């Protein structure tokens, strides 16, 4: 059988001539054994011609399979089959990994300190008093929680929806409102799991560089020429860099987005642990802004709660998508969170937690400054350190019993960094960790 006949037979099995159709059709042939591991696939140009689609469509399909480790290779050397299991999974998030038992300071994840979280005994007792307990009614959010979050929401939202944590809210939003293969502008760096989610829908990601005040306007302006379906950013304390969008930057971003139809998705992941106000674009564009606030870091990850706001029709669509799975978030947990949000003692402890987290971050920042490495005073649960080589930094720190997050998990391009969590940093660790970080950032 010559190459032409093999190409034609291959094309006959691709029924849907779209990015997703080509990718899933090819994967089905590989799984069934019709295409064996090690086989070379048709070139992008040849397959595009016989399918009657653009080369960009085939290239995007190959990119989707390449991300799932089903195919490998590119360019003149061709593309070949290297696996037979199409198993979507969050590659960046899962690659965070385990550095081994010798690690004495695990500073990879910016997680809340359990000692600074509220006691859930009383709020859970309040939770079981919620209306419609054990009902299968799929209400978007319990009235008590909607009323409680409305008090501090950054704009007058048309509709609210409870989700099982911030990333569940973001995942539901992206899966529902963004078509596979769409152009999406997202700040760079960002949360690793958001990049995994965009990979999963085969989005064409356009990175938006940032400075201390948030996404750079001139970079966003350039990206808007590509007519992105969505713009995703963190409106206050950034989970990696600690930057926070200023009021002036918010106004500049609003002017740029004024004459577009781009969906705006705001990921407020640190939520109420942030020391900064939220300047939400929802106050300017309520008809196309989805604002997602997580309550995990401030009130506890096992509450598994976030709240989304947006226009009624978009929130209805997201709620409808959730019917594929859980359908609704636990009313008990929603009622418990509503109680926490309105309890004076809890709010006082939350303010104390903000101060302690800031002190921990500042103690490491000052220790580095005393050793000649000067970083800006910011907010958040981590430090974002530029390094000549992420690999060298990781190996150097691991050898000293310290694990940090490589910046590649969070960034699309740009300079190499490491993220060092400070949220559970012990005072007696500060000098040892600062000494190791100085060596790591030297690259020598």
C-alpha positions in Angstrom: 0.0 0.0 0.0 1.5 3.3 -1.0 1.5 6.5 1.0 -1.3 8.0 -1.0 -3.7 5.1 -0.3 -2.8 5.1 3.4 -3.5 8.8 3.6 -6.9 8.3 1.9 -7.9 5.5 4.3 -6.8 7.6 7.2 -8.9 10.5 6.0 -12.0 8.3 5.6 -12.0 7.7 9.3 -12.1 11.4 10.2 -15.8 12.1 10.1 -15.8 15.5 11.8 -13.5 18.0 10.0 -12.8 20.2 13.0 -9.9 20.5 15.5 -11.7 18.3 18.0 -13.0 15.9 15.3 -9.5 15.3 13.8 -8.0 14.9 17.3 -10.6 12.4 18.6 -10.8 10.5 15.3 -7.0 10.1 15.2 -7.0 9.0 18.9 -9.7 6.4 18.2 -7.7 4.9 15.4 -4.6 4.8 17.7 -6.5 3.2 20.6 -8.1 0.5 18.4 -4.7 -0.5 17.0 -5.6 0.6 13.4 -2.6 3.0 13.7 0.2 1.4 15.6 2.6 3.0 18.0 5.7 4.2 16.0 3.7 4.9 12.9 4.3 8.2 11.1 1.3 10.3 10.6 0.5 12.3 7.4 2.1 15.8 7.1 -0.1 18.7 8.1 -0.2 20.0 4.5 -1.2 16.6 3.0 -3.9 15.9 5.6 -5.3 19.4 5.4 -5.6 19.1 1.6 -7.4 15.8 1.6 -9.7 16.8 4.5 -10.5 20.2 2.9 -9.5 22.2 6.0 -6.8 24.7 6.7 -3.3 23.6 7.8 -3.9 25.5 11.0 -6.8 23.2 11.9 -4.7 20.1 11.5 -1.8 21.7 13.3 -4.1 22.5 16.2 -5.4 18.9 16.3 -1.9 17.6 16.4 -1.1 20.1 19.2 -3.9 18.7 21.2 -2.7 15.1 20.8 0.8 16.1 21.5 -0.2 17.7 24.8 -1.8 14.4 25.8 1.5 12.5 25.0 -0.2 10.5 22.2 2.0 11.8 19.4 5.4 13.4 19.2 7.6 15.3 16.7 7.0 18.3 14.6 8.3 20.1 11.5 10.5 18.4 8.9 11.1 15.3 11.0 7.4 14.4 10.9 4.9 13.4 13.5 4.6 9.8 14.9 2.5 7.9 17.4 4.2 7.5 20.8 1.2 6.3 22.9 -2.2 4.9 22.7 -4.0 6.3 25.8 -5.7 9.7 25.5 -6.0 10.7 29.1 -6.6 14.4 29.7 -5.0 15.5 33.0 -3.6 18.7 34.5 0.1 18.2 33.5 1.5 21.3 35.2 -0.4 20.7 38.5 0.4 17.0 38.7 4.1 17.6 37.9 4.5 19.5 41.1 5.5 16.2 42.5 7.2 14.9 45.7 10.8 15.8 46.4 11.4 12.9 48.8 11.5 12.3 52.5 14.6 14.4 53.1 12.7 17.7 52.4 12.4 19.6 55.7 10.8 22.8 54.3 8.1 22.2 51.7 7.5 25.6 50.2 5.9 24.6 46.9 2.2 25.2 47.6 0.9 28.5 49.0 -1.6 26.9 51.3 -3.3 28.4 54.3 -1.9 27.6 57.8 -4.5 25.3 59.5 -3.7 27.1 62.8 -5.0 30.4 61.2 -8.2 29.0 59.9 -11.5 29.4 61.8 -12.9 26.6 63.9 -15.7 25.0 61.9 -17.6 23.4 64.8 -20.1 26.2 65.3 -20.6 27.1 61.6 -21.3 23.5 60.7 -23.9 23.3 63.4 -25.4 26.4 61.8 -25.1 24.7 58.4 -27.5 21.9 59.1 -30.2 24.4 59.8 -30.2 25.5 56.2 -33.5 25.5 54.3 -34.2 22.7 51.9 -31.7 20.4 53.6 -31.4 17.1 51.6 -33.5 18.5 48.8 -32.5 17.6 45.2 -33.6 21.1 44.1 -30.7 22.5 42.1 -30.6 26.1 43.4 -27.6 28.1 42.3 -26.8 29.5 45.8 -28.5 29.5 49.2 -30.1 32.9 49.9 -28.1 33.4 53.1 -24.7 33.0 51.3 -25.8 35.3 48.5 -26.8 38.0 51.0 -23.5 37.6 52.9 -21.2 37.8 49.9 -23.2 40.7 48.4 -22.0 42.9 51.3 -18.4 42.8 50.1 -18.8 42.1 46.4 -16.9 44.6 44.2 -19.9 45.4 42.0 -23.7 45.0 41.6 -23.9 41.6 40.1 -27.0 40.3 38.3 -26.6 36.6 39.5 -24.6 34.5 41.8 -23.6 30.8 41.8 -21.8 28.7 44.4 -19.1 26.3 43.2 -16.9 23.7 44.9 -13.8 25.9 45.2 -12.2 28.5 43.0 -10.7 26.2 40.5 -14.0 24.3 40.1 -15.6 27.7 39.4 -13.0 28.6 36.9 -13.1 25.2 35.2 -16.9 25.3 34.9 -16.7 28.8 33.5 -14.0 28.0 30.9 -15.7 24.7 29.8 -19.1 26.4 29.4 -18.3 29.8 27.9 -15.2 29.3 25.8 -15.3 27.2 22.6 -12.4 24.7 22.1 -9.6 26.2 20.0 -10.5 29.8 20.9 -8.0 32.6 21.3 -7.7 33.4 25.0 -5.6 36.2 26.6 -4.3 35.5 30.1 -1.9 37.3 32.3 1.6 35.8 32.4 2.5 34.4 34.9 -0.8 32.9 36.2 -2.0 29.9 38.2 -0.7 26.6 36.9 -4.1 25.0 36.9 -5.6 27.7 34.7 -3.0 26.9 32.0 -3.9 23.2 32.4 -7.6 24.1 31.9 -6.8 26.1 28.8 -4.7 23.3 27.4 -7.7 20.9 27.9 -9.9 23.0 25.7 -7.1 23.5 23.2 -7.2 27.3 23.6 -4.7 29.4 21.7 -3.1 31.2 24.6 -1.9 34.7 24.2 0.3 35.8 27.3 -0.2 39.2 28.7 2.9 40.4 30.5 2.4 42.2 33.9 4.2 44.7 36.1 3.6 45.6 39.8 0.1 47.1 38.9 -1.2 44.2 36.9 -1.5 43.3 33.2 0.4 45.8 30.9 -2.1 47.9 28.8 0.1 48.0 25.7 0.5 44.2 25.7 -3.3 43.7 26.1 -3.9 46.3 23.4 -1.8 44.2 21.0 -3.5 41.0 22.0 -7.0 42.5 21.4 -6.1 42.7 17.7 -6.4 38.9 17.7 -10.0 39.2 19.0 -9.6 36.9 22.0 -12.8 35.1 23.1 -11.8 35.8 26.8 -9.3 37.8 28.9 -8.4 36.1 32.2 -6.6 37.8 35.1 -6.4 38.1 38.9 -8.0 41.4 40.0 -6.2 41.7 43.3 -3.4 39.8 45.1 -1.7 37.6 42.5 -1.2 34.0 43.6 2.4 33.9 42.3 3.8 37.4 42.1 1.9 39.2 44.9 1.1 42.0 42.5 -2.3 43.7 42.8 -4.2 45.6 40.1 -4.2 49.3 40.9 -7.2 51.7 40.4 -5.3 53.5 37.6 -4.5 50.2 35.8 -8.1 49.0 36.2 -9.2 52.2 34.4 -6.6 51.7 31.6 -7.8 48.1 31.1 -11.4 49.2 31.1 -10.7 51.7 28.3 -9.0 49.1 26.2 -11.9 46.6 26.6 -14.6 49.2 26.1 -15.2 48.6 22.3 -14.7 44.8 22.4 -17.0 41.8 23.0 -14.3 39.9 24.9 -15.5 37.9 27.9 -13.7 39.0 31.1 -13.0 36.3 33.7 -11.6 37.5 37.1 -10.0 34.9 39.3 -9.9 36.1 42.9 -8.1 33.1 44.3 -6.6 34.5 47.5 -9.9 36.2 48.2 -10.3 37.8 51.6 -6.7 37.2 52.7 -5.7 39.9 50.3 -5.0 43.3 51.9 -6.0 45.2 48.8 -9.4 46.3 47.4 -10.8 44.6 44.3 -11.2 46.8 41.3 -13.5 44.6 39.2 -14.2 45.2 35.5 -17.7 43.9 36.4 -18.5 47.4 37.5 -17.9 48.6 33.9 -18.9 45.5 31.9 -21.5 43.6 34.1 -22.9 42.0 30.9 -19.7 40.1 30.1 -17.7 39.7 33.3 -17.5 36.5 35.4 -16.0 37.2 38.8 -14.8 34.1 40.8 -13.9 34.5 44.5 -12.5 31.5 46.4 -13.0 31.2 50.1 -10.7 28.3 50.6 -7.6 30.1 51.8 -9.4 32.4 54.2 -12.0 30.0 55.7 -10.7 26.5 54.9 -10.1 24.3 51.9 -12.5 21.6 53.1 -15.4 24.0 52.9 -14.8 23.6 49.1 -16.5 26.8 48.3 -16.3 29.7 45.9 -18.9 32.1 44.6 -19.2 33.2 40.9 -21.1 36.3 39.7 -22.1 37.4 36.2 -25.0 38.1 33.9 -28.0 35.9 34.5 -27.8 34.0 31.2 -24.1 33.1 31.6 -24.6 32.0 35.2 -27.5 29.8 34.0 -25.3 28.2 31.4 -22.6 27.5 34.0 -25.1 26.1 36.4 -26.5 23.9 33.6 -23.0 22.6 32.8 -22.5 21.6 36.5 -25.5 19.2 36.1 -23.1 16.9 34.3 -21.5 16.4 37.8 -22.4 17.5 41.3 -25.3 19.8 40.1 -25.0 22.0 43.2 -22.7 22.7 46.1 -23.5 21.5 49.6 -26.2 23.6 51.2 -24.7 22.7 54.6 -21.3 24.2 53.6 -22.8 27.2 52.0 -24.8 28.0 55.1 -21.7 27.5 57.3 -19.7 29.9 55.1 -22.6 32.5 55.3 -22.4 32.3 59.1 -18.6 32.7 59.0 -18.9 35.8 56.8 -21.2 37.5 59.2 -19.6 36.4 62.5 -17.7 39.2 64.2 -15.2 37.0 66.0 -14.3 35.1 62.7 -13.8 38.4 60.9 -11.4 39.6 63.7 -9.4 36.3 63.4 -9.3 36.8 59.7 -7.7 40.2 60.1 -5.2 38.7 62.5 -4.4 36.0 60.0 -3.7 38.7 57.3 -1.2 40.3 59.6 0.6 37.1 60.4 0.8 36.0 56.8 2.2 39.5 55.9 4.8 39.2 58.7 6.0 35.8 57.5 6.4 37.0 54.0 8.1 40.2 55.1 10.5 38.3 57.4 11.9 36.3 54.5 11.9 39.3 52.2 14.0 41.3 54.7 16.3 38.4 55.3 17.0 38.3 51.6 17.5 42.0 51.5 20.1 41.7 54.3 21.9 39.3 52.0 21.8 41.6 49.0 18.7 40.4 47.2 16.1 43.2 47.2 12.4 42.4 46.4 9.5 44.8 46.4 7.1 44.7 49.4 3.9 43.2 48.1 1.1 41.0 49.3 0.2 37.3 49.3 1.4 33.9 50.5 4.7 33.6 48.6 7.7 35.3 47.0 8.4 35.3 43.3 12.2 35.2 42.8 14.0 35.7 39.4 16.7 33.1 38.8 19.2 32.4 36.0 18.1 28.8 35.9 15.1 27.2 37.5 16.6 23.7 37.2 19.8 24.8 39.1 17.7 26.6 41.8 15.5 23.5 42.3 18.4 21.1 42.6 20.4 23.5 44.8 17.4 24.0 47.2 16.4 20.3 47.2 20.0 19.3 48.2 19.4 21.5 51.3 16.0 20.0 52.1 13.9 22.8 50.6 11.3 22.4 47.9 9.9 25.3 45.9 7.7 25.7 42.8 9.4 26.2 39.5 8.1 29.2 37.7 7.6 27.2 34.5 4.4 25.8 36.0 2.9 29.3 36.1 4.4 31.1 33.2 4.1 30.9 29.4 7.3 32.7 28.6 9.6 35.3 29.9 12.3 35.2 32.6 12.8 32.2 34.8 11.6 32.3 38.4 10.9 30.2 41.4 7.9 30.7 43.8 8.6 30.3 47.5 5.7 29.9 49.7 5.8 31.9 53.0 2.4 31.0 54.4 3.6 28.2 56.7 7.1 29.5 57.2 8.5 29.1 60.7 10.6 31.9 62.3 13.5 29.5 63.0 13.6 28.5 59.3 14.0 32.0 57.9 17.8 32.4 58.0 18.5 28.9 56.7 16.1 29.3 53.8 17.4 32.8 53.0 21.0 31.5 52.8 19.9 28.7 50.5 17.9 31.0 48.3 20.9 33.3 47.8 22.9 30.4 46.5 20.0 29.3 44.3 19.5 32.7 42.7 23.2 33.1 42.0 23.1 30.3 39.4 26.7 29.4 40.3 
